[in-house]
């Protein structure tokens, strides 16, 4: 809908928006109630804009309830603080509601002042609007041309890693160790050059990887020591496939190497699986960025230095779905599914009679 709805902001909301523009507010939720734009809720800043982002924004996204959200960044332009204008329109919400909110968006932007708005985002699910979603949005906006899904993911990784490297350099005051890693990514296996943080493996972790290569153990769990900037061994407890879900912590990220023993086409096989577990938003943004940035470099070193052939690399936020069937389908995708050839339908039963031969028609369409 491009026309206006006649819905306007209340005087209380106008007064609040004027105060918000001065920088005292971090986030404000605005809704349409009784044919008027009114303030739903708001919060003042606690930490930096990126640290506040998910903690403040995600609780405001209610299923079946569209809304507008104004989120203040820490950067400024000539008019003052810069803001993100967010339109939340979940798929399950009524069609009429979605249309009204779409038609009223321009009214709210005009009331707030378009010069203060740096970015606009629209979302129907939380993943569209979370912090990682915003980074993806920024990547796509800065791209010179539309990217494939694989290219978007690669670019997002680079944005995340650059921020982590900058933060770490600023914290310790010295250049961080970085390494260029060539990885194969995507269905066409095109070579891509990624930049990754290189946290060194501690001796216990190195010994565990050597034992895994020698098949003396079948499971390794690793963690990052953020203060020491190293990759540490957590444990190497013997693990059956049925026990694997219980090895995934629900409060902290981890890297896992697991030898998946299974039967395939009548033969007993083993496949090494790498699992990167990240339990959602219970972890800090810094942790999520560091684990994401160190992952590719770790895998590169494991495959290069220990000659371990990783059959499948996967990410998960919990261990619930790591079942025998799931791992099998990941390691052997589609191989266990038999495709039935198309069979021509049989004709009706019984005597069908003699076939007639129709010759080409004459000038008047009569048979000749």
N, C-alpha and C positions, 0 to 999 in steps of 0.2 A: 504494500500500500504506500503510495507516494503522497497522498493528501493528508492534511492535518485532521486530528480528531476533535479539536476544540478543548482538549484536556490541558489544563494549565497547572503551574506550581502554586501551592498555597503560600500565603505570606510568611508562615513559619519556615517553610522550606527555602524560600528566597533569602531570608535572613541567615539561615544556616549555611547556605552555599556561599554567601558573602564571607562568613567567618572561616569556612573551610579553605577558601582560596588563599587565605593568609598563611596557611601551613600548619594550623593547630590540629588538623584531622588527618589520619592516615587512610581511612576507608569509610565510605558511606553507602548504605543500601537504600535505594529509592524505589518505591512501589506506587502503583495506581490503585487508589482506594476511593470509592464513592465519586468516581469520575474526576479525581484530582491527583496530582503528583504530590506525594507526601514522603516524609523521611521515615524509613523503616528502622534503621539502627545505624550506629557509627562507632568507631574506635579511634583513639589517639595513638600516635606512634609509640612503640616500645623499643624496637631495635632498628636496624637499617631496613630499607624498603624490601630487599630480597629476603631477609630473615623473617620479617613480619608477614610476607606475602601469603604463603599457604596456610599459616596458622590463623590469619584474619579472614582470608577470602573463602576458603572451602566450606567452613561452617555456615556461610550465608547462602550457599547454593542448595535450595530446597526443591525436591522433585515436584513437578506439576505446578510450580509457582514461578512464573517469569519475574524478572526484576532488572533494574539497572544498578550498576555498581561503579562508583568513582573511587579510584585507587591512586593515592599520591606517591609519586616517586621522590627521590631526594635531589634530583637535578632541577635546575631552574632555566627559564628563558627570560626574555625581556619583560614579560608580563607577570612573572613570579614562578611558583612551583609548577612542574609539569605533572600531568595526570594521565592515567589510563581510563578510558571510558569503556565499560564492559556491559554488553547486553546478554543476559542469561535467558534462554528460551528453551527449556527442556522439551524433548519430543513428546512426553506424556501429557503436557499441559493442553487445555482445550484450544481448539483452533481459533476461536474468536479472541481469546486472551492474547494469543501470539500475534494476531493481526493488530490488535489495539496497541500492544507494546511496540510493534514495529513502526506503526504510524505515528507514535508519540515520541519516538527517540529524538527526532530533530528538534522538537520543542524543548526537551531537557538540555540538549547540547547548547542550544541558543541561550537558554536561561543561565547555564553555568559559564558559558564563554568559550567558544571554540579555540581561542588562542591559547588556552591553558591545557588543551588536550593534545598530548604527544602521540598516543596510539589508541586505536579502537580495536576491540576484540568482540567476537560473537561466538557463543558456545551453546551446545545442546547437551553435552556431557561434561563431567568434571575434568576429564583429560584435556579438553579443549582450552580450559581456563586456568589450570594449575600452573605452578612456576615453570615446569618443563614445557607446558603448552605455550606459555608466553615466550620462552626462549625459541621454540620452534616458529612461533609467529614472527619474531624479530628476524630470524634467519630467512624466512620466506620473503619478508618485506625488503630485505637488503639484497636479495638475489637478482641478478640481471635478467634471468629468464626462468620460467617454470622448471622445477627439478623433479626427477623421479623420486619415488619413496626412498630408495636406497641412498640417493644423493642428499636428500633432506636429512636422513639420519646421520650421514657422515658429517654434514655441515653442523648439525646440532652438537655432535660430539666435539667438534673443533671449538664451537662457541663456549661450551661448558669447560673444556680443558684450558682455554685461554684465560677464563675468569679465575680458575683455580690457580694457575701458574702466577697470574698477577697478584692474587691475594697472598700467596706463599712468599713471593719475592718481596712484597711490601712488609710482610711479617718478619722475615729474617734478615732482610736488607742485603741479600746476596742472590746472584742468579741461580735459578733452579736447574737441576739436571734434566735435560729433555733429550728425547731421541726420536728420530723419524723411523717409523715402522711401516713396512709395506705389507698390506693385508689384501686378501681377496674378499670381495664383498659383492653381494647381489647375484642374480641368477646367471649373468653373463661372465662372472668371474673376472671382471675388469680390475686391474691393479690400481689400488688407491693408496696414497701416502697420507698417513695419519701422524699427528704429533701426540705423544703420550708421556705422562709422568713416569719416570723410571725410579721406583722405590726398590732398593736391592732386597734380595731374598736373604734371610738370616740362615745360619748354618743348619739349624734344626729343620727348616723348611727345605733346604737343598737336600739334606739326607733323606727326608721323607719322599721327595720326588724320585731320588735314585732308587729307593726301595719299591716305589710304585712301578718304576720301569722294570725292576727285577721280579715283579709280581709277588713280593713278600708281604705287601699290604694291598688293600683294595679301596681305601678311602683316605682322603686328606682334606682337612679343613684349614683354611688360611684366613688371616685378618690383617688389616693395616694398622700399624702403630703410627698414629698421626704425629705424635710428638717426635719420635725417633726417625720418622719417614722411612720405615722399613716394612717388609712383608714378613709376618710372623706365623709360626705354626701354632694352631690351636690344639689339634689332636689327630690321631690316626686310628681311631677305634675300628675294629672289624665291623663291617656293616652289610647286612642283607638288604635286598631291595625293599622288603617290607618295613625295614627300620629307617630307610632313607628320609621319609617325611619328618621323622622326629629329630633328625640331625640339623634341620633348618631352624635357626633361632628366629623368634618372632619379635625381637627388639633390637637387633643389630645386624648390619650387613656382613656377609661372608663370601669367600670363594670356596668352591668344593670341587674336588676331583673324585670321581666314583667309577669303579670298574663294574659295568653292568653285564652280569652273566645271564644268558638266556639261550633259548633254543630257537633256531631259525632254519626253516626248510629241512628239518630233521637232524640238524647238527648243533652241537653246543658251541656257542660263540661268546666272546668277550668284547665289549666296546667301551672305550674310555669316554666318559661324559663329563663336561665342565658345566657347573651350575653357578651362576652369580645370583645370590639371594639378597634382595633389598626390601625389607618389610615396610614399604610405604612411607608415610609421613611421620612415623615415630622417630625417624632418624633426622639429623640436622641436614640442612642444605649442603653444608661443607662436606659432610660424610658422603652424601649421595654423589656429589661432584668428584670427590677424590676416588671413590671406588670405581665410578664410571671411567675416569681418566686413566687409572692404573691398570684396568682390566686388559686392554689390548696389548700393552707392553708386557705384562705378565705372561699372557698366552704365547706371545712371540718368543719369549725367552725359554719357556717350557718346551715348546716344539723344537726350537733350535738347539738348545743346550742339552736336553734330556731325551731328544728324539722320541717324544711321546706323540702318538697319533691320536688326536682328539676327534672322535667320531661325530660328536654333537656338542654344540655350545648353546646354552639356553639361560634365560633369566626368569626369576620367579619372585613373588612377594611373600610366598608361604610354601610349606612343604605339602600342603593338602593334595595337590594334583599329581605328585610324583609317584605314580603307581606303576606296576609292572607293564600294564597295557599302554600307558602313556609313553613310557620310555621306549618301548618296543616300536611304537608308531613313529616316534621321533628319529630313532636310529635307522629304521627300515620304512621310510615313508612310501605308502602306496604299494609296496612290494607284496604285501600279504592280501591285497584286494584283487580278486580275479575279475577281469572285465569280460562280460558275456558278449559274444558276437551277436549282431542283430540277426534275428531269425525271421524269414519271410512268413507271414501268417498263412496258415492252412486255409484252403477254401472250404466252403460248406460241404457237409457230408452228403452221401446219396448220389444218384445218377444225375449228371449234369446235362446230358443231351449232346447233340451234335453241334459243332462250331459252325457259325455262319461266316462266309467271306463277303465283305461289303466292298464292291468296286467303286471307283471314283464316279461322282455324279456327272451328268451331262449338263447342257446349257440351262435346263429348267430345274436342275437339282434332282432329276430322275435317275434311277439306277440304269446303267447300260450293260 
